[in-house]
Structures are given as C-alpha cells and as structure tokens.
Amino acid sequence: MKRVAIVKSRFNEEVTSRLLASCLKTFRSEGWTDSQLKVVEVPGGWEIPWAAQELAKTNRYAAIVTLGCVMKGQTPQNDHLARSLVQSLHRISLDSRIPVILGVITPNNERQAMARTKGKMDRGHEAALAALEMIALKEELRGS
C-alpha cells in the first residue's frame, strides 16, 4: 500500500491548517484513505526538514509533502529560514530518492497568505497534486 507523509508547521496556524485541509481533500478525492496519509505536526518552519528527513529514513512513504508559512517580517530572518528550508528539503529529496514536495509558502503578508489557501492559488491542493504526479513518475522511471 502506498503511503504519503505530510509535515505541517503549526506556526501561522490559521494558514497552515487551511493548507493541510486542502491537501488532504485533494488526496481523498483521488481515492487515498486516511490510513495512507500520515500527518506530522512540528512547531515551525525550522523543524520541517528534520521531520521530513526522519520520515524519509523510514522508507515507508512514496512521497513527503511539507506545508508551512514563512511570512515576511521586519528583519531578514524569514529570508534565511526560507532559503535554508528549501535547500534542506531539496537535499533530503535527492539523498533519500523520495519526492519531498515544497508546500511552504513565503507571502509578504497575511492577506497574501490567506489567498494562497483557496481558489486558483491553493498551495495545499497544488502540493498534493505535485506529490501524486511525482509518485506516478517515480513508479514509471523505476518500473514498478
């Protein structure tokens, strides 16, 4: 049975909860059951790569989706966090040979963040679709 892990940050909870809801809705609409979807919550964006790496090490998941919201602040800290997060997740994906999907958004403000949780810009939905596409591609390329 194929399984997907979803790592969700609790920081900016209103936004990340919406990302998770739309991500899960997309998987369920494609026939995935709750027993195939493992949701892990972490305090913030900084902790997402560690959780993704630990999940990848288990080799139980066809893909790992990461969901978070790193909002622009008054200092460059968000830029450093976002850059480190992206680089870390990319490395984990390549090293583990498991697709790690970036569903972490980096809006300038709360209005932009909320806009990315619905409609045509729904990043939770997009992350689930990317995971499904990469799972299919992985199976095709590996002949399984």
RODO-2510 file (C-alpha; in nm, 4 decimals, decimal comma):
residues 144
     n   res          X          Y          Z
     1     m     0,0000     0,0000     0,0000
     2     k     0,1352     0,3407    -0,0985
     3     r     0,1594     0,5989     0,1775
     4     v     0,2307     0,9712     0,1904
     5     a     0,3634     1,1686     0,4862
     6     i     0,2597     1,5297     0,5350
     7     v     0,4698     1,7544     0,7596
     8     k     0,2759     2,0622     0,8736
     9     s     0,4130     2,3567     1,0673
    10     r     0,1929     2,4947     1,3462
    11     f     0,3436     2,8445     1,3129
    12     n     0,0873     3,0683     1,1370
    13     e    -0,1709     2,8030     1,2291
    14     e    -0,4677     2,9625     1,0554
    15     v    -0,2842     2,9463     0,7242
    16     t    -0,1179     2,6069     0,7668
    17     s    -0,4405     2,4412     0,8827
    18     r    -0,6067     2,5548     0,5611
    19     l    -0,3140     2,4252     0,3557
    20     l    -0,3447     2,0889     0,5293
    21     a    -0,7225     2,0714     0,4824
    22     s    -0,6994     2,1317     0,1080
    23     c    -0,4049     1,8933     0,0736
    24     l    -0,5965     1,6139     0,2488
    25     k    -0,9116     1,6902     0,0495
    26     t    -0,7170     1,6506    -0,2746
    27     f    -0,5659     1,3172    -0,1727
    28     r    -0,9065     1,1878    -0,0598
    29     s    -1,0683     1,2994    -0,3856
    30     e    -0,8082     1,0867    -0,5658
    31     g    -0,9057     0,7793    -0,3627
    32     w    -0,6462     0,7922    -0,0870
    33     t    -0,7627     0,6843     0,2587
    34     d    -0,6657     0,8247     0,5972
    35     s    -0,4634     0,5090     0,6660
    36     q    -0,2426     0,6023     0,3691
    37     l    -0,1857     0,9591     0,4901
    38     k     0,0415     1,0266     0,7883
    39     v     0,0231     1,3836     0,9218
    40     v     0,3065     1,5038     1,1447
    41     e     0,2972     1,8482     1,3051
    42     v     0,6061     2,0465     1,4025
    43     p     0,6338     2,3805     1,5865
    44     g     0,7604     2,5893     1,2943
    45     g     0,9338     2,6021     0,9595
    46     w     1,2772     2,5390     1,1080
    47     e     1,1687     2,1932     1,2245
    48     i     1,0142     2,0815     0,8936
    49     p     1,3394     1,9471     0,7375
    50     w     1,4249     1,7397     1,0451
    51     a     1,0824     1,5738     1,0449
    52     a     1,0964     1,5193     0,6675
    53     q     1,4391     1,3599     0,6989
    54     e     1,3274     1,1250     0,9777
    55     l     1,0224     1,0218     0,7741
    56     a     1,2374     0,9661     0,4651
    57     k     1,4737     0,7417     0,6635
    58     t     1,1868     0,5020     0,7375
    59     n     1,1454     0,4378     0,3636
    60     r     0,7704     0,3860     0,4249
    61     y     0,6447     0,6761     0,2158
    62     a     0,6098     0,7223    -0,1589
    63     a     0,6347     1,0998    -0,1078
    64     i     0,6592     1,3582     0,1682
    65     v     0,4602     1,6817     0,1467
    66     t     0,5750     1,9794     0,3542
    67     l     0,3314     2,2555     0,4494
    68     g     0,4198     2,5799     0,6206
    69     c     0,4041     2,9570     0,6062
    70     v     0,7170     3,1709     0,6412
    71     m     0,5812     3,5246     0,6329
    72     k     0,7929     3,8282     0,5611
    73     g     0,8872     4,0173     0,8733
    74     q     1,0761     4,3327     0,9576
    75     t     1,4111     4,1543     0,9627
    76     p     1,5755     3,9272     0,7039
    77     q     1,5236     3,6217     0,9278
    78     n     1,2394     3,4919     0,7078
    79     d     1,4670     3,5021     0,4015
    80     h     1,7354     3,2992     0,5787
    81     l     1,4800     3,0485     0,7062
    82     a     1,3122     3,0073     0,3678
    83     r     1,6449     2,9616     0,1871
    84     s     1,7708     2,7069     0,4397
    85     l     1,4403     2,5218     0,4383
    86     v     1,4314     2,4916     0,0585
    87     q     1,7939     2,3769     0,0380
    88     s     1,7472     2,1234     0,3170
    89     l     1,4311     1,9746     0,1676
    90     h     1,5950     1,9520    -0,1742
    91     r     1,8908     1,7659    -0,0262
    92     i     1,6634     1,5281     0,1658
    93     s     1,4683     1,4509    -0,1505
    94     l     1,7794     1,3801    -0,3562
    95     d     1,9602     1,1833    -0,0848
    96     s     1,6588     0,9678     0,0035
    97     r     1,5294     0,9300    -0,3539
    98     i     1,1830     1,0139    -0,2180
    99     p     0,9960     1,3120    -0,3628
   100     v     0,9772     1,5863    -0,0999
   101     i     0,7161     1,8381    -0,2080
   102     l     0,7543     2,2033    -0,1130
   103     g     0,4189     2,3323     0,0082
   104     v     0,5757     2,6003     0,2264
   105     i     0,4579     2,9438     0,1214
   106     t     0,6522     3,2697     0,1664
   107     p     0,3964     3,5520     0,1444
   108     n     0,4633     3,9167     0,2211
   109     n     0,1612     3,9489     0,4498
   110     e    -0,1397     3,7697     0,5957
   111     r    -0,3672     3,8705     0,3069
   112     q    -0,1336     3,7048     0,0554
   113     a    -0,1009     3,4023     0,2820
   114     m    -0,4767     3,3505     0,3012
   115     a    -0,5091     3,3981    -0,0753
   116     r    -0,2710     3,1035    -0,1208
   117     t    -0,5067     2,8725     0,0697
   118     k    -0,8029     2,8856    -0,1679
   119     g    -0,9133     2,9048    -0,5283
   120     k    -0,6642     2,9049    -0,8132
   121     m    -0,3738     2,9799    -0,5791
   122     d    -0,4438     2,6971    -0,3297
   123     r    -0,0924     2,5761    -0,2474
   124     g    -0,2141     2,2849    -0,0313
   125     h    -0,4052     2,1469    -0,3282
   126     e    -0,1075     2,2087    -0,5578
   127     a     0,1288     2,0297    -0,3182
   128     a    -0,0941     1,7207    -0,3149
   129     l    -0,1159     1,7215    -0,6957
   130     a     0,2626     1,7533    -0,7216
   131     a     0,3058     1,4579    -0,4849
   132     l     0,0657     1,2431    -0,6877
   133     e     0,2451     1,3326    -1,0102
   134     m     0,5877     1,2577    -0,8637
   135     i     0,4709     0,9239    -0,7199
   136     a     0,3483     0,8239    -1,0664
   137     l     0,6729     0,9425    -1,2273
   138     k     0,8830     0,7554    -0,9717
   139     e     0,6888     0,4359    -1,0433
   140     e     0,7263     0,4854    -1,4183
   141     l     1,1005     0,5533    -1,4030
   142     r     1,1697     0,2687    -1,1621
   143     g     0,9445     0,0270    -1,3487
   144     s     0,7134    -0,0562    -1,0594
***
